[in-house]
């Protein structure tokens, strides 16, 4: 059974990080070995989820790219008359491209959910062990979006916009 926690106190109690270890001065739990091991595990699983996200994305980009290439080869007539396929084949390639794109969107949503889940675990566990490292962002106001050579805090989860472009492209092909 999955447990859902509404706050940090409920979460830490479930891990049996006892309230009697509460430091009354700063209202934070003192370091506990179980908490340290849970933090290590949460960091490892978070890293694993991010690695798996990029592996999945690579597969989907390959399938979607192949669908685009196949569509354009068929639509531009880069095959001789004997090999030319009719519009039904173009429709099939478009549908496959759309299905790959939509599947990629669903995988992105699931991957982001699990990444956020493990980041919340880290948020709850990190303060007493290593401080608020994952919660801290340094100098976010210095970033310049309009300068293409400067850093900018774009989120990798924004790949959903690529999904929208991809799906809309395939839907647009149905009109031809």
C-alpha positions in Angstrom: 0.0 0.0 0.0 1.3 3.4 -0.9 1.4 6.1 1.8 0.6 9.7 1.0 2.0 12.3 3.3 0.6 15.8 3.7 3.6 17.3 5.5 7.2 16.8 6.6 6.2 15.7 10.2 3.9 12.9 9.0 6.7 11.8 6.6 9.4 11.7 9.2 7.1 9.9 11.7 6.4 7.2 9.1 10.2 6.6 8.9 10.1 6.4 12.7 12.4 9.3 13.0 11.1 9.9 16.5 9.7 13.2 17.7 11.7 12.9 20.9 14.8 13.5 18.7 13.3 16.9 17.9 15.6 19.8 18.7 13.3 22.2 20.5 15.6 25.2 19.7 15.3 25.1 15.9 12.4 22.6 15.5 14.3 20.3 13.3 15.0 16.6 13.7 18.5 15.6 14.8 20.4 13.4 12.5 19.4 9.8 12.6 21.1 6.9 10.8 17.8 5.7 9.2 17.3 9.2 7.9 20.8 9.3 6.4 20.2 5.9 4.6 16.8 7.1 3.4 18.5 10.3 2.0 21.2 8.3 0.2 18.5 6.0 -1.3 16.3 8.9 -2.4 19.3 10.7 -4.1 20.2 7.5 -5.9 16.7 6.8 -7.1 16.3 10.4 -8.2 19.4 10.2 -10.3 18.2 6.8 -11.7 14.9 8.4 -12.7 16.6 11.3 -14.5 18.9 8.9 -16.3 16.0 6.7 -17.4 14.1 9.9 -18.6 16.9 10.7 -21.0 17.2 7.1 -22.2 13.5 7.0 -22.9 13.6 10.4 -24.6 16.4 9.1 -26.9 14.3 6.2 -28.0 11.2 8.4 -28.7 13.3 11.0 -30.5 14.6 8.2 -32.8 11.2 6.8 -33.5 9.7 10.3 -34.1 12.6 11.3 -36.3 12.2 8.2 -38.4 8.5 8.9 -38.7 9.2 12.4 -39.9 11.9 11.2 -42.4 9.5 8.5 -43.7 6.7 11.0 -44.1 8.9 13.5 -46.0 10.3 10.8 -48.3 6.8 9.6 -49.2 5.3 13.1 -49.5 8.1 14.6 -51.6 8.2 11.7 -54.0 11.8 10.9 -53.5 11.0 7.4 -54.7 10.6 6.3 -58.3 7.2 5.7 -59.8 7.3 1.9 -59.3 8.0 2.4 -55.6 5.7 5.3 -55.0 3.2 4.6 -52.2 -0.3 5.9 -52.1 -1.8 8.2 -49.5 -2.9 5.4 -47.3 0.7 4.6 -46.5 1.4 8.3 -45.8 -1.6 8.2 -43.4 -0.2 5.2 -41.7 3.2 6.8 -41.2 1.5 10.0 -39.8 -0.6 7.9 -37.4 2.5 6.1 -36.2 4.3 9.4 -35.7 1.4 10.8 -33.8 1.2 7.7 -31.6 5.0 7.8 -30.8 4.6 11.6 -30.0 1.6 11.0 -27.7 3.4 8.1 -26.0 6.4 10.3 -25.5 4.1 12.9 -23.8 2.7 10.3 -21.4 6.1 8.9 -20.6 7.3 12.5 -19.9 4.4 13.0 -17.5 5.1 9.8 -15.6 8.8 10.5 -15.5 8.3 14.0 -14.1 6.0 12.6 -11.5 8.5 10.1 -10.2 11.4 12.6 -10.4 9.3 15.1 -8.3 8.4 12.3 -5.9 12.0 11.5 -5.1 12.9 15.2 -5.0 10.3 15.7 -2.3 11.8 12.8 -0.4 15.2 14.6 -0.6 13.6 17.9 0.5 12.2 16.2 3.6 15.4 14.4 4.5 18.2 16.7 3.6 18.1 19.6 6.0 19.6 17.9 9.1 22.1 15.9 7.1 23.5 18.2 4.5 21.5 21.4 4.7 19.0 22.6 2.1 21.3 21.9 -0.9 18.6 20.8 -3.3 16.1 23.5 -2.2 18.6 26.3 -2.9 18.9 28.1 -6.2 21.7 30.6 -6.5 21.4 33.9 -8.4 18.3 33.1 -10.5 17.8 36.8 -11.3 21.0 37.2 -13.3 19.9 35.0 -16.1 19.2 36.7 -19.4 16.8 34.8 -21.7 17.5 37.0 -24.7 21.2 36.4 -24.7 21.8 33.1 -26.5 25.3 32.7 -25.0 24.3 33.0 -21.3 22.9 30.4 -19.0 19.2 30.2 -18.4 17.3 28.0 -16.0 15.3 26.1 -18.6 13.7 23.0 -17.2 14.2 19.7 -19.0 10.6 19.0 -18.3 9.7 21.6 -20.9 10.2 18.9 -23.6 6.4 18.9 -23.6 6.5 21.8 -26.0 8.4 19.5 -28.4 5.7 17.0 -28.0 3.1 19.6 -29.0 5.0 20.6 -32.1 5.4 16.9 -33.0 1.8 16.0 -32.5 0.5 19.1 -34.3 2.8 18.4 -37.2 1.4 14.9 -37.6 -2.2 16.2 -37.2 -1.4 18.8 -39.9 -0.3 16.0 -42.3 -3.8 14.5 -42.2 -5.1 17.6 -43.9 -3.0 17.1 -47.0 
